[in-house]
Amino acid sequence: MQLFDIQITTDMGETIVLQVSADDAQEAEMTAISMVESGQAGTVGTRVVDCFAV
């Protein structure tokens, strides 16, 4: 597994970078999206409008 920095923009205009451990960038992005949607990322918004590995 590797560490990936994933930049996410939420529906509330927040932009955050989460560091996620995963096998590849796609898995890291999916994990980060799940973290935001479930409220684990500490954001006000819970919908992801943009997401990519930095």
All heavy atoms as atom14 arrays in JSON, in Angstrom:
{
  "sequence": "MQLFDIQITTDMGETIVLQVSADDAQEAEMTAISMVESGQAGTVGTRVVDCFAV",
  "atom14_mask": [
    [1, 1, 1, 1, 1, 1, 1, 1, 0, 0, 0, 0, 0, 0],
    [1, 1, 1, 1, 1, 1, 1, 1, 1, 0, 0, 0, 0, 0],
    [1, 1, 1, 1, 1, 1, 1, 1, 0, 0, 0, 0, 0, 0],
    [1, 1, 1, 1, 1, 1, 1, 1, 1, 1, 1, 0, 0, 0],
    [1, 1, 1, 1, 1, 1, 1, 1, 0, 0, 0, 0, 0, 0],
    [1, 1, 1, 1, 1, 1, 1, 1, 0, 0, 0, 0, 0, 0],
    [1, 1, 1, 1, 1, 1, 1, 1, 1, 0, 0, 0, 0, 0],
    [1, 1, 1, 1, 1, 1, 1, 1, 0, 0, 0, 0, 0, 0],
    [1, 1, 1, 1, 1, 1, 1, 0, 0, 0, 0, 0, 0, 0],
    [1, 1, 1, 1, 1, 1, 1, 0, 0, 0, 0, 0, 0, 0],
    [1, 1, 1, 1, 1, 1, 1, 1, 0, 0, 0, 0, 0, 0],
    [1, 1, 1, 1, 1, 1, 1, 1, 0, 0, 0, 0, 0, 0],
    [1, 1, 1, 1, 0, 0, 0, 0, 0, 0, 0, 0, 0, 0],
    [1, 1, 1, 1, 1, 1, 1, 1, 1, 0, 0, 0, 0, 0],
    [1, 1, 1, 1, 1, 1, 1, 0, 0, 0, 0, 0, 0, 0],
    [1, 1, 1, 1, 1, 1, 1, 1, 0, 0, 0, 0, 0, 0],
    [1, 1, 1, 1, 1, 1, 1, 0, 0, 0, 0, 0, 0, 0],
    [1, 1, 1, 1, 1, 1, 1, 1, 0, 0, 0, 0, 0, 0],
    [1, 1, 1, 1, 1, 1, 1, 1, 1, 0, 0, 0, 0, 0],
    [1, 1, 1, 1, 1, 1, 1, 0, 0, 0, 0, 0, 0, 0],
    [1, 1, 1, 1, 1, 1, 0, 0, 0, 0, 0, 0, 0, 0],
    [1, 1, 1, 1, 1, 0, 0, 0, 0, 0, 0, 0, 0, 0],
    [1, 1, 1, 1, 1, 1, 1, 1, 0, 0, 0, 0, 0, 0],
    [1, 1, 1, 1, 1, 1, 1, 1, 0, 0, 0, 0, 0, 0],
    [1, 1, 1, 1, 1, 0, 0, 0, 0, 0, 0, 0, 0, 0],
    [1, 1, 1, 1, 1, 1, 1, 1, 1, 0, 0, 0, 0, 0],
    [1, 1, 1, 1, 1, 1, 1, 1, 1, 0, 0, 0, 0, 0],
    [1, 1, 1, 1, 1, 0, 0, 0, 0, 0, 0, 0, 0, 0],
    [1, 1, 1, 1, 1, 1, 1, 1, 1, 0, 0, 0, 0, 0],
    [1, 1, 1, 1, 1, 1, 1, 1, 0, 0, 0, 0, 0, 0],
    [1, 1, 1, 1, 1, 1, 1, 0, 0, 0, 0, 0, 0, 0],
    [1, 1, 1, 1, 1, 0, 0, 0, 0, 0, 0, 0, 0, 0],
    [1, 1, 1, 1, 1, 1, 1, 1, 0, 0, 0, 0, 0, 0],
    [1, 1, 1, 1, 1, 1, 0, 0, 0, 0, 0, 0, 0, 0],
    [1, 1, 1, 1, 1, 1, 1, 1, 0, 0, 0, 0, 0, 0],
    [1, 1, 1, 1, 1, 1, 1, 0, 0, 0, 0, 0, 0, 0],
    [1, 1, 1, 1, 1, 1, 1, 1, 1, 0, 0, 0, 0, 0],
    [1, 1, 1, 1, 1, 1, 0, 0, 0, 0, 0, 0, 0, 0],
    [1, 1, 1, 1, 0, 0, 0, 0, 0, 0, 0, 0, 0, 0],
    [1, 1, 1, 1, 1, 1, 1, 1, 1, 0, 0, 0, 0, 0],
    [1, 1, 1, 1, 1, 0, 0, 0, 0, 0, 0, 0, 0, 0],
    [1, 1, 1, 1, 0, 0, 0, 0, 0, 0, 0, 0, 0, 0],
    [1, 1, 1, 1, 1, 1, 1, 0, 0, 0, 0, 0, 0, 0],
    [1, 1, 1, 1, 1, 1, 1, 0, 0, 0, 0, 0, 0, 0],
    [1, 1, 1, 1, 0, 0, 0, 0, 0, 0, 0, 0, 0, 0],
    [1, 1, 1, 1, 1, 1, 1, 0, 0, 0, 0, 0, 0, 0],
    [1, 1, 1, 1, 1, 1, 1, 1, 1, 1, 1, 0, 0, 0],
    [1, 1, 1, 1, 1, 1, 1, 0, 0, 0, 0, 0, 0, 0],
    [1, 1, 1, 1, 1, 1, 1, 0, 0, 0, 0, 0, 0, 0],
    [1, 1, 1, 1, 1, 1, 1, 1, 0, 0, 0, 0, 0, 0],
    [1, 1, 1, 1, 1, 1, 0, 0, 0, 0, 0, 0, 0, 0],
    [1, 1, 1, 1, 1, 1, 1, 1, 1, 1, 1, 0, 0, 0],
    [1, 1, 1, 1, 1, 0, 0, 0, 0, 0, 0, 0, 0, 0],
    [1, 1, 1, 1, 1, 1, 1, 0, 0, 0, 0, 0, 0, 0]
  ],
  "atom14_positions": [
    [[0.84, -1.18, 0.0], [0.0, 0.0, 0.0], [0.89, 1.25, 0.0], [1.99, 1.23, 0.51], [-0.91, 0.02, 1.21], [-1.96, -1.05, 1.22], [-3.23, -0.68, 2.43], [-4.64, -0.81, 1.38], [0.0, 0.0, 0.0], [0.0, 0.0, 0.0], [0.0, 0.0, 0.0], [0.0, 0.0, 0.0], [0.0, 0.0, 0.0], [0.0, 0.0, 0.0]],
    [[0.33, 2.31, -0.56], [1.02, 3.6, -0.65], [0.14, 4.68, -0.04], [-1.05, 4.5, 0.12], [1.26, 3.97, -2.1], [1.95, 2.95, -2.96], [2.0, 3.46, -4.38], [2.6, 4.48, -4.65], [1.35, 2.77, -5.29], [0.0, 0.0, 0.0], [0.0, 0.0, 0.0], [0.0, 0.0, 0.0], [0.0, 0.0, 0.0], [0.0, 0.0, 0.0]],
    [[0.75, 5.81, 0.27], [-0.01, 6.97, 0.71], [-0.26, 7.89, -0.48], [0.67, 8.17, -1.26], [0.75, 7.73, 1.8], [0.81, 7.08, 3.16], [1.66, 7.91, 4.11], [-0.58, 6.89, 3.75], [0.0, 0.0, 0.0], [0.0, 0.0, 0.0], [0.0, 0.0, 0.0], [0.0, 0.0, 0.0], [0.0, 0.0, 0.0], [0.0, 0.0, 0.0]],
    [[-1.5, 8.33, -0.62], [-1.89, 9.25, -1.69], [-2.5, 10.49, -1.08], [-3.27, 10.41, -0.11], [-2.93, 8.6, -2.61], [-2.41, 7.45, -3.41], [-2.47, 6.15, -2.91], [-1.85, 7.65, -4.66], [-2.01, 5.09, -3.64], [-1.38, 6.58, -5.41], [-1.46, 5.3, -4.89], [0.0, 0.0, 0.0], [0.0, 0.0, 0.0], [0.0, 0.0, 0.0]],
    [[-2.18, 11.65, -1.63], [-2.84, 12.9, -1.27], [-3.99, 13.1, -2.25], [-3.78, 13.14, -3.46], [-1.88, 14.08, -1.35], [-0.83, 14.05, -0.25], [-1.12, 13.51, 0.83], [0.28, 14.55, -0.48], [0.0, 0.0, 0.0], [0.0, 0.0, 0.0], [0.0, 0.0, 0.0], [0.0, 0.0, 0.0], [0.0, 0.0, 0.0], [0.0, 0.0, 0.0]],
    [[-5.2, 13.21, -1.71], [-6.4, 13.35, -2.54], [-7.02, 14.71, -2.25], [-7.37, 15.02, -1.12], [-7.43, 12.24, -2.23], [-6.79, 10.85, -2.32], [-8.63, 12.37, -3.15], [-6.25, 10.5, -3.69], [0.0, 0.0, 0.0], [0.0, 0.0, 0.0], [0.0, 0.0, 0.0], [0.0, 0.0, 0.0], [0.0, 0.0, 0.0], [0.0, 0.0, 0.0]],
    [[-7.14, 15.52, -3.29], [-7.78, 16.83, -3.14], [-9.25, 16.7, -3.48], [-9.61, 16.16, -4.52], [-7.14, 17.87, -4.06], [-7.77, 19.24, -3.89], [-7.01, 20.32, -4.63], [-5.8, 20.38, -4.55], [-7.74, 21.15, -5.35], [0.0, 0.0, 0.0], [0.0, 0.0, 0.0], [0.0, 0.0, 0.0], [0.0, 0.0, 0.0], [0.0, 0.0, 0.0]],
    [[-10.08, 17.21, -2.58], [-11.53, 17.11, -2.74], [-12.15, 18.49, -2.6], [-11.76, 19.26, -1.72], [-12.13, 16.16, -1.67], [-11.75, 14.72, -2.03], [-13.63, 16.32, -1.54], [-12.33, 13.7, -1.11], [0.0, 0.0, 0.0], [0.0, 0.0, 0.0], [0.0, 0.0, 0.0], [0.0, 0.0, 0.0], [0.0, 0.0, 0.0], [0.0, 0.0, 0.0]],
    [[-13.13, 18.78, -3.44], [-13.96, 19.97, -3.3], [-15.37, 19.49, -3.03], [-15.89, 18.64, -3.75], [-13.92, 20.84, -4.57], [-12.56, 21.18, -4.85], [-14.73, 22.11, -4.39], [0.0, 0.0, 0.0], [0.0, 0.0, 0.0], [0.0, 0.0, 0.0], [0.0, 0.0, 0.0], [0.0, 0.0, 0.0], [0.0, 0.0, 0.0], [0.0, 0.0, 0.0]],
    [[-15.98, 20.05, -1.97], [-17.34, 19.64, -1.6], [-18.38, 20.57, -2.22], [-18.05, 21.61, -2.77], [-17.52, 19.64, -0.07], [-17.53, 20.99, 0.4], [-16.43, 18.85, 0.63], [0.0, 0.0, 0.0], [0.0, 0.0, 0.0], [0.0, 0.0, 0.0], [0.0, 0.0, 0.0], [0.0, 0.0, 0.0], [0.0, 0.0, 0.0], [0.0, 0.0, 0.0]],
    [[-19.62, 20.17, -2.06], [-20.74, 20.97, -2.55], [-20.87, 22.31, -1.83], [-21.55, 23.21, -2.3], [-22.05, 20.18, -2.44], [-22.37, 19.73, -1.02], [-21.43, 19.59, -0.2], [-23.55, 19.48, -0.73], [0.0, 0.0, 0.0], [0.0, 0.0, 0.0], [0.0, 0.0, 0.0], [0.0, 0.0, 0.0], [0.0, 0.0, 0.0], [0.0, 0.0, 0.0]],
    [[-20.19, 22.47, -0.7], [-20.21, 23.72, 0.04], [-19.01, 24.61, -0.3], [-18.78, 25.63, 0.34], [-20.22, 23.44, 1.55], [-21.44, 22.65, 2.02], [-23.0, 23.5, 1.77], [-22.91, 24.69, 3.09], [0.0, 0.0, 0.0], [0.0, 0.0, 0.0], [0.0, 0.0, 0.0], [0.0, 0.0, 0.0], [0.0, 0.0, 0.0], [0.0, 0.0, 0.0]],
    [[-18.24, 24.22, -1.31], [-17.1, 25.02, -1.76], [-15.82, 24.8, -0.97], [-14.84, 25.51, -1.19], [0.0, 0.0, 0.0], [0.0, 0.0, 0.0], [0.0, 0.0, 0.0], [0.0, 0.0, 0.0], [0.0, 0.0, 0.0], [0.0, 0.0, 0.0], [0.0, 0.0, 0.0], [0.0, 0.0, 0.0], [0.0, 0.0, 0.0], [0.0, 0.0, 0.0]],
    [[-15.81, 23.84, -0.07], [-14.6, 23.54, 0.71], [-13.62, 22.75, -0.15], [-14.02, 21.85, -0.88], [-14.96, 22.68, 1.92], [-15.96, 23.29, 2.85], [-16.59, 22.24, 3.74], [-17.39, 21.44, 3.23], [-16.26, 22.24, 4.93], [0.0, 0.0, 0.0], [0.0, 0.0, 0.0], [0.0, 0.0, 0.0], [0.0, 0.0, 0.0], [0.0, 0.0, 0.0]],
    [[-12.36, 23.07, -0.04], [-11.32, 22.28, -0.69], [-10.39, 21.77, 0.39], [-9.84, 22.55, 1.16], [-10.55, 23.13, -1.71], [-11.46, 23.59, -2.72], [-9.46, 22.3, -2.39], [0.0, 0.0, 0.0], [0.0, 0.0, 0.0], [0.0, 0.0, 0.0], [0.0, 0.0, 0.0], [0.0, 0.0, 0.0], [0.0, 0.0, 0.0], [0.0, 0.0, 0.0]],
    [[-10.25, 20.45, 0.45], [-9.39, 19.83, 1.44], [-8.49, 18.8, 0.77], [-8.78, 18.35, -0.34], [-10.21, 19.14, 2.56], [-11.06, 18.0, 2.0], [-11.05, 20.14, 3.32], [-11.66, 17.1, 3.05], [0.0, 0.0, 0.0], [0.0, 0.0, 0.0], [0.0, 0.0, 0.0], [0.0, 0.0, 0.0], [0.0, 0.0, 0.0], [0.0, 0.0, 0.0]],
    [[-7.42, 18.44, 1.43], [-6.55, 17.38, 0.97], [-6.52, 16.31, 2.05], [-6.2, 16.59, 3.21], [-5.12, 17.88, 0.67], [-4.21, 16.73, 0.28], [-5.15, 18.93, -0.44], [0.0, 0.0, 0.0], [0.0, 0.0, 0.0], [0.0, 0.0, 0.0], [0.0, 0.0, 0.0], [0.0, 0.0, 0.0], [0.0, 0.0, 0.0], [0.0, 0.0, 0.0]],
    [[-6.88, 15.09, 1.68], [-6.84, 13.96, 2.6], [-5.7, 13.04, 2.19], [-5.48, 12.82, 1.0], [-8.15, 13.17, 2.54], [-9.42, 13.9, 2.97], [-10.64, 13.03, 2.72], [-9.34, 14.27, 4.43], [0.0, 0.0, 0.0], [0.0, 0.0, 0.0], [0.0, 0.0, 0.0], [0.0, 0.0, 0.0], [0.0, 0.0, 0.0], [0.0, 0.0, 0.0]],
    [[-5.0, 12.5, 3.17], [-3.96, 11.53, 2.88], [-4.55, 10.15, 3.15], [-5.02, 9.87, 4.26], [-2.73, 11.77, 3.74], [-1.53, 10.97, 3.27], [-0.26, 11.41, 3.96], [-0.16, 11.3, 5.16], [0.67, 11.92, 3.18], [0.0, 0.0, 0.0], [0.0, 0.0, 0.0], [0.0, 0.0, 0.0], [0.0, 0.0, 0.0], [0.0, 0.0, 0.0]],
    [[-4.53, 9.31, 2.11], [-5.2, 8.01, 2.17], [-4.21, 6.91, 1.8], [-3.45, 7.05, 0.84], [-6.41, 7.98, 1.2], [-7.1, 6.65, 1.21], [-7.4, 9.09, 1.54], [0.0, 0.0, 0.0], [0.0, 0.0, 0.0], [0.0, 0.0, 0.0], [0.0, 0.0, 0.0], [0.0, 0.0, 0.0], [0.0, 0.0, 0.0], [0.0, 0.0, 0.0]],
    [[-4.26, 5.82, 2.53], [-3.45, 4.65, 2.22], [-4.26, 3.72, 1.32], [-5.39, 3.34, 1.67], [-3.07, 3.94, 3.52], [-2.33, 2.78, 3.25], [0.0, 0.0, 0.0], [0.0, 0.0, 0.0], [0.0, 0.0, 0.0], [0.0, 0.0, 0.0], [0.0, 0.0, 0.0], [0.0, 0.0, 0.0], [0.0, 0.0, 0.0], [0.0, 0.0, 0.0]],
    [[-3.7, 3.36, 0.16], [-4.42, 2.51, -0.79], [-3.42, 1.84, -1.74], [-2.24, 2.2, -1.78], [-5.42, 3.34, -1.59], [0.0, 0.0, 0.0], [0.0, 0.0, 0.0], [0.0, 0.0, 0.0], [0.0, 0.0, 0.0], [0.0, 0.0, 0.0], [0.0, 0.0, 0.0], [0.0, 0.0, 0.0], [0.0, 0.0, 0.0], [0.0, 0.0, 0.0]],
    [[-3.93, 0.89, -2.52], [-3.09, 0.2, -3.49], [-2.85, 1.01, -4.76], [-1.84, 0.85, -5.43], [-3.71, -1.15, -3.87], [-3.63, -2.15, -2.73], [-2.64, -2.13, -1.98], [-4.58, -2.96, -2.59], [0.0, 0.0, 0.0], [0.0, 0.0, 0.0], [0.0, 0.0, 0.0], [0.0, 0.0, 0.0], [0.0, 0.0, 0.0], [0.0, 0.0, 0.0]],
    [[-3.82, 1.86, -5.13], [-3.65, 2.71, -6.32], [-4.46, 4.0, -6.14], [-5.23, 4.13, -5.19], [-4.06, 1.98, -7.6], [-5.5, 1.48, -7.61], [-6.38, 2.16, -7.05], [-5.75, 0.4, -8.17], [0.0, 0.0, 0.0], [0.0, 0.0, 0.0], [0.0, 0.0, 0.0], [0.0, 0.0, 0.0], [0.0, 0.0, 0.0], [0.0, 0.0, 0.0]],
    [[-4.24, 4.94, -7.04], [-4.87, 6.26, -6.93], [-6.4, 6.17, -6.99], [-7.09, 6.9, -6.28], [-4.35, 7.19, -8.02], [0.0, 0.0, 0.0], [0.0, 0.0, 0.0], [0.0, 0.0, 0.0], [0.0, 0.0, 0.0], [0.0, 0.0, 0.0], [0.0, 0.0, 0.0], [0.0, 0.0, 0.0], [0.0, 0.0, 0.0], [0.0, 0.0, 0.0]],
    [[-6.92, 5.29, -7.83], [-8.38, 5.18, -7.95], [-9.0, 4.7, -6.63], [-10.02, 5.23, -6.19], [-8.75, 4.22, -9.08], [-10.25, 4.14, -9.32], [-10.6, 3.25, -10.5], [-9.75, 2.56, -11.04], [-11.84, 3.27, -10.89], [0.0, 0.0, 0.0], [0.0, 0.0, 0.0], [0.0, 0.0, 0.0], [0.0, 0.0, 0.0], [0.0, 0.0, 0.0]],
    [[-8.38, 3.73, -6.0], [-8.88, 3.25, -4.71], [-8.79, 4.35, -3.65], [-9.7, 4.52, -2.83], [-8.07, 2.04, -4.25], [-8.51, 1.48, -2.92], [-7.65, 0.32, -2.42], [-6.75, -0.14, -3.14], [-7.88, -0.1, -1.28], [0.0, 0.0, 0.0], [0.0, 0.0, 0.0], [0.0, 0.0, 0.0], [0.0, 0.0, 0.0], [0.0, 0.0, 0.0]],
    [[-7.72, 5.12, -3.68], [-7.55, 6.23, -2.73], [-8.64, 7.28, -2.93], [-9.19, 7.8, -1.95], [-6.17, 6.85, -2.9], [0.0, 0.0, 0.0], [0.0, 0.0, 0.0], [0.0, 0.0, 0.0], [0.0, 0.0, 0.0], [0.0, 0.0, 0.0], [0.0, 0.0, 0.0], [0.0, 0.0, 0.0], [0.0, 0.0, 0.0], [0.0, 0.0, 0.0]],
    [[-8.96, 7.6, -4.18], [-10.02, 8.57, -4.46], [-11.37, 8.07, -3.94], [-12.12, 8.83, -3.32], [-10.1, 8.86, -5.95], [-8.92, 9.66, -6.47], [-8.92, 9.8, -7.99], [-9.84, 9.3, -8.66], [-7.96, 10.42, -8.5], [0.0, 0.0, 0.0], [0.0, 0.0, 0.0], [0.0, 0.0, 0.0], [0.0, 0.0, 0.0], [0.0, 0.0, 0.0]],
    [[-11.67, 6.81, -4.17], [-12.94, 6.25, -3.71], [-13.03, 6.25, -2.18], [-14.08, 6.54, -1.61], [-13.13, 4.82, -4.25], [-13.23, 4.75, -5.77], [-14.61, 5.7, -6.43], [-15.97, 4.72, -5.86], [0.0, 0.0, 0.0], [0.0, 0.0, 0.0], [0.0, 0.0, 0.0], [0.0, 0.0, 0.0], [0.0, 0.0, 0.0], [0.0, 0.0, 0.0]],
    [[-11.92, 5.96, -1.53], [-11.88, 5.98, -0.07], [-12.1, 7.39, 0.46], [-12.88, 7.61, 1.41], [-10.54, 5.42, 0.44], [-10.39, 4.07, -0.02], [-10.46, 5.45, 1.96], [0.0, 0.0, 0.0], [0.0, 0.0, 0.0], [0.0, 0.0, 0.0], [0.0, 0.0, 0.0], [0.0, 0.0, 0.0], [0.0, 0.0, 0.0], [0.0, 0.0, 0.0]],
    [[-11.44, 8.37, -0.15], [-11.58, 9.76, 0.28], [-13.02, 10.25, 0.07], [-13.58, 10.94, 0.94], [-10.6, 10.65, -0.48], [0.0, 0.0, 0.0], [0.0, 0.0, 0.0], [0.0, 0.0, 0.0], [0.0, 0.0, 0.0], [0.0, 0.0, 0.0], [0.0, 0.0, 0.0], [0.0, 0.0, 0.0], [0.0, 0.0, 0.0], [0.0, 0.0, 0.0]],
    [[-13.62, 9.91, -1.04], [-15.02, 10.29, -1.3], [-15.92, 9.69, -0.23], [-16.8, 10.36, 0.32], [-15.46, 9.84, -2.71], [-14.76, 10.69, -3.77], [-16.98, 9.92, -2.86], [-14.92, 10.17, -5.19], [0.0, 0.0, 0.0], [0.0, 0.0, 0.0], [0.0, 0.0, 0.0], [0.0, 0.0, 0.0], [0.0, 0.0, 0.0], [0.0, 0.0, 0.0]],
    [[-15.7, 8.43, 0.09], [-16.49, 7.76, 1.12], [-16.33, 8.44, 2.47], [-17.31, 8.59, 3.22], [-16.07, 6.29, 1.22], [-16.75, 5.64, 2.25], [0.0, 0.0, 0.0], [0.0, 0.0, 0.0], [0.0, 0.0, 0.0], [0.0, 0.0, 0.0], [0.0, 0.0, 0.0], [0.0, 0.0, 0.0], [0.0, 0.0, 0.0], [0.0, 0.0, 0.0]],
    [[-15.11, 8.88, 2.79], [-14.86, 9.57, 4.06], [-15.65, 10.87, 4.14], [-16.22, 11.19, 5.18], [-13.37, 9.84, 4.22], [-12.54, 8.6, 4.48], [-10.78, 8.94, 4.48], [-10.62, 9.94, 5.96], [0.0, 0.0, 0.0], [0.0, 0.0, 0.0], [0.0, 0.0, 0.0], [0.0, 0.0, 0.0], [0.0, 0.0, 0.0], [0.0, 0.0, 0.0]],
    [[-15.7, 11.62, 3.05], [-16.45, 12.88, 3.03], [-17.94, 12.61, 3.14], [-18.65, 13.23, 3.94], [-16.13, 13.7, 1.76], [-17.08, 14.88, 1.62], [-14.69, 14.18, 1.78], [0.0, 0.0, 0.0], [0.0, 0.0, 0.0], [0.0, 0.0, 0.0], [0.0, 0.0, 0.0], [0.0, 0.0, 0.0], [0.0, 0.0, 0.0], [0.0, 0.0, 0.0]],
    [[-18.44, 11.67, 2.36], [-19.87, 11.38, 2.33], [-20.38, 10.85, 3.67], [-21.53, 11.07, 4.03], [-20.2, 10.41, 1.2], [-20.05, 11.05, -0.16], [-20.28, 10.08, -1.31], [-20.29, 8.84, -1.08], [-20.44, 10.56, -2.45], [0.0, 0.0, 0.0], [0.0, 0.0, 0.0], [0.0, 0.0, 0.0], [0.0, 0.0, 0.0], [0.0, 0.0, 0.0]],
    [[-19.53, 10.16, 4.42], [-19.94, 9.6, 5.71], [-19.69, 10.55, 6.87], [-20.0, 10.23, 8.02], [-19.22, 8.28, 5.96], [-17.84, 8.5, 6.16], [0.0, 0.0, 0.0], [0.0, 0.0, 0.0], [0.0, 0.0, 0.0], [0.0, 0.0, 0.0], [0.0, 0.0, 0.0], [0.0, 0.0, 0.0], [0.0, 0.0, 0.0], [0.0, 0.0, 0.0]],
    [[-19.1, 11.72, 6.6], [-18.86, 12.71, 7.64], [-17.57, 12.52, 8.41], [-17.33, 13.2, 9.4], [0.0, 0.0, 0.0], [0.0, 0.0, 0.0], [0.0, 0.0, 0.0], [0.0, 0.0, 0.0], [0.0, 0.0, 0.0], [0.0, 0.0, 0.0], [0.0, 0.0, 0.0], [0.0, 0.0, 0.0], [0.0, 0.0, 0.0], [0.0, 0.0, 0.0]],
    [[-16.71, 11.61, 7.98], [-15.45, 11.34, 8.68], [-14.33, 12.32, 8.35], [-13.3, 12.31, 9.01], [-14.97, 9.92, 8.35], [-15.89, 8.83, 8.8], [-15.4, 7.46, 8.36], [-14.39, 7.33, 7.68], [-16.13, 6.44, 8.74], [0.0, 0.0, 0.0], [0.0, 0.0, 0.0], [0.0, 0.0, 0.0], [0.0, 0.0, 0.0], [0.0, 0.0, 0.0]],
    [[-14.53, 13.16, 7.35], [-13.46, 14.06, 6.91], [-13.5, 15.42, 7.6], [-12.62, 16.25, 7.4], [-13.52, 14.24, 5.4], [0.0, 0.0, 0.0], [0.0, 0.0, 0.0], [0.0, 0.0, 0.0], [0.0, 0.0, 0.0], [0.0, 0.0, 0.0], [0.0, 0.0, 0.0], [0.0, 0.0, 0.0], [0.0, 0.0, 0.0], [0.0, 0.0, 0.0]],
    [[-14.53, 15.68, 8.39], [-14.63, 16.95, 9.1], [-15.06, 18.12, 8.24], [-14.79, 19.27, 8.56], [0.0, 0.0, 0.0], [0.0, 0.0, 0.0], [0.0, 0.0, 0.0], [0.0, 0.0, 0.0], [0.0, 0.0, 0.0], [0.0, 0.0, 0.0], [0.0, 0.0, 0.0], [0.0, 0.0, 0.0], [0.0, 0.0, 0.0], [0.0, 0.0, 0.0]],
    [[-15.74, 17.85, 7.14], [-16.22, 18.92, 6.27], [-17.7, 19.2, 6.56], [-18.41, 18.35, 7.08], [-16.08, 18.53, 4.78], [-16.8, 17.31, 4.55], [-14.62, 18.34, 4.4], [0.0, 0.0, 0.0], [0.0, 0.0, 0.0], [0.0, 0.0, 0.0], [0.0, 0.0, 0.0], [0.0, 0.0, 0.0], [0.0, 0.0, 0.0], [0.0, 0.0, 0.0]],
    [[-18.14, 20.4, 6.2], [-19.55, 20.75, 6.33], [-20.33, 20.08, 5.19], [-21.38, 19.5, 5.41], [-19.75, 22.29, 6.3], [-21.22, 22.65, 6.3], [-19.03, 22.93, 7.48], [0.0, 0.0, 0.0], [0.0, 0.0, 0.0], [0.0, 0.0, 0.0], [0.0, 0.0, 0.0], [0.0, 0.0, 0.0], [0.0, 0.0, 0.0], [0.0, 0.0, 0.0]],
    [[-19.79, 20.17, 3.97], [-20.43, 19.54, 2.82], [-20.23, 18.03, 2.85], [-19.22, 17.54, 3.32], [0.0, 0.0, 0.0], [0.0, 0.0, 0.0], [0.0, 0.0, 0.0], [0.0, 0.0, 0.0], [0.0, 0.0, 0.0], [0.0, 0.0, 0.0], [0.0, 0.0, 0.0], [0.0, 0.0, 0.0], [0.0, 0.0, 0.0], [0.0, 0.0, 0.0]],
    [[-21.22, 17.32, 2.34], [-21.12, 15.85, 2.3], [-21.18, 15.29, 0.89], [-21.18, 14.09, 0.71], [-22.23, 15.19, 3.15], [-23.5, 15.64, 2.67], [-22.06, 15.53, 4.62], [0.0, 0.0, 0.0], [0.0, 0.0, 0.0], [0.0, 0.0, 0.0], [0.0, 0.0, 0.0], [0.0, 0.0, 0.0], [0.0, 0.0, 0.0], [0.0, 0.0, 0.0]],
    [[-21.22, 16.17, -0.09], [-21.2, 15.74, -1.5], [-19.91, 16.21, -2.13], [-19.5, 17.35, -1.98], [-22.38, 16.31, -2.27], [-23.67, 15.68, -1.89], [-24.74, 16.12, -2.83], [-25.94, 15.32, -2.58], [-27.04, 15.5, -3.24], [-27.13, 16.43, -4.15], [-28.07, 14.73, -2.98], [0.0, 0.0, 0.0], [0.0, 0.0, 0.0], [0.0, 0.0, 0.0]],
    [[-19.28, 15.33, -2.87], [-18.02, 15.63, -3.53], [-18.33, 16.08, -4.96], [-19.0, 15.38, -5.71], [-17.09, 14.41, -3.54], [-15.83, 14.67, -4.34], [-16.75, 14.0, -2.11], [0.0, 0.0, 0.0], [0.0, 0.0, 0.0], [0.0, 0.0, 0.0], [0.0, 0.0, 0.0], [0.0, 0.0, 0.0], [0.0, 0.0, 0.0], [0.0, 0.0, 0.0]],
    [[-17.83, 17.27, -5.34], [-18.04, 17.77, -6.7], [-16.78, 17.64, -7.54], [-16.86, 17.67, -8.76], [-18.55, 19.23, -6.71], [-19.95, 19.31, -6.11], [-17.61, 20.17, -6.01], [0.0, 0.0, 0.0], [0.0, 0.0, 0.0], [0.0, 0.0, 0.0], [0.0, 0.0, 0.0], [0.0, 0.0, 0.0], [0.0, 0.0, 0.0], [0.0, 0.0, 0.0]],
    [[-15.62, 17.48, -6.89], [-14.36, 17.3, -7.62], [-13.41, 16.51, -6.73], [-13.34, 16.75, -5.53], [-13.74, 18.65, -7.99], [-12.59, 18.51, -8.96], [-12.6, 17.57, -9.78], [-11.68, 19.36, -8.91], [0.0, 0.0, 0.0], [0.0, 0.0, 0.0], [0.0, 0.0, 0.0], [0.0, 0.0, 0.0], [0.0, 0.0, 0.0], [0.0, 0.0, 0.0]],
    [[-12.67, 15.59, -7.33], [-11.76, 14.75, -6.58], [-10.65, 14.25, -7.49], [-10.92, 13.78, -8.59], [-12.53, 13.56, -6.01], [-11.52, 12.35, -5.15], [0.0, 0.0, 0.0], [0.0, 0.0, 0.0], [0.0, 0.0, 0.0], [0.0, 0.0, 0.0], [0.0, 0.0, 0.0], [0.0, 0.0, 0.0], [0.0, 0.0, 0.0], [0.0, 0.0, 0.0]],
    [[-9.4, 14.38, -7.04], [-8.29, 13.84, -7.81], [-7.06, 13.66, -6.93], [-6.92, 14.32, -5.9], [-7.96, 14.74, -9.02], [-7.58, 16.15, -8.65], [-6.26, 16.5, -8.42], [-8.55, 17.13, -8.53], [-5.92, 17.8, -8.09], [-8.22, 18.43, -8.2], [-6.9, 18.75, -7.98], [0.0, 0.0, 0.0], [0.0, 0.0, 0.0], [0.0, 0.0, 0.0]],
    [[-6.2, 12.75, -7.34], [-4.94, 12.52, -6.65], [-3.97, 13.64, -7.01], [-3.86, 14.01, -8.17], [-4.35, 11.17, -7.03], [0.0, 0.0, 0.0], [0.0, 0.0, 0.0], [0.0, 0.0, 0.0], [0.0, 0.0, 0.0], [0.0, 0.0, 0.0], [0.0, 0.0, 0.0], [0.0, 0.0, 0.0], [0.0, 0.0, 0.0], [0.0, 0.0, 0.0]],
    [[-3.33, 14.2, -5.99], [-2.4, 15.31, -6.2], [-1.03, 14.76, -6.54], [-0.57, 13.84, -5.97], [-2.33, 16.21, -4.95], [-1.39, 17.38, -5.16], [-3.7, 16.7, -4.56], [0.0, 0.0, 0.0], [0.0, 0.0, 0.0], [0.0, 0.0, 0.0], [0.0, 0.0, 0.0], [0.0, 0.0, 0.0], [0.0, 0.0, 0.0], [0.0, 0.0, 0.0]]
  ]
}
